[in-house]
Amino acid sequence: MTVFDKIYAVVRRIPRGKVATYGQVALLAGNPRWARVVGYALHVNPAPGEIPCHRVVNRDGRTAKAFAFGGEDMQRLLLTQEGVVFRADGTVDLAACLWDGAS
């Protein structure tokens, strides 16, 4: 299994209405130092409908400025449609929506 395969396996587990951070995905994929690699993997996501890369945000709850599948606004739209709550400053409310990594 490649590093990208490990990352995609973690991202597939993030439930609707929840988000994970790049660092969290990296840790769950096997190496807490892979946060940047997570970004690379998601940018070349081979199956956007199957691997929900839109559910990954930065540690501050910000969406990706270079979201590969429609831009930053598309990521926010997809998350909002799933019930993810955004704060007034435009960041995801991580207290309410951060995935615990368990399910």
C-alpha positions, 0 to 999 in steps of 0.5 A: 500500500502506498502512502497515498493509498493510506491517506485515501483510506483515512479520508474515506472514513471521515463521515458526512458532516465532519471534517479532519485536519491535514495533520490528523489525516497524516497521523491516522495514515501512519506519520504525523509529519505527512501533513503536506503529503496529505495535501499533495495526495488530495490535490491529485485525488483519483476518485473525488466522488469516492474519496471525500477530500473536501472534508479535509481542512487546515488546523485552523479550520480553513478550506483550501484556497487551491481546492482542486475540484471547483475552488475554495467556494466549492469546498465550502459549499460541499461542506455546508450541504453536509451540515458542517458549521462555519464560524463568522470568520469563514472557518469551520467550527472545529469544536462542533465538526472535527471528526474524532477519528474513531468511526 
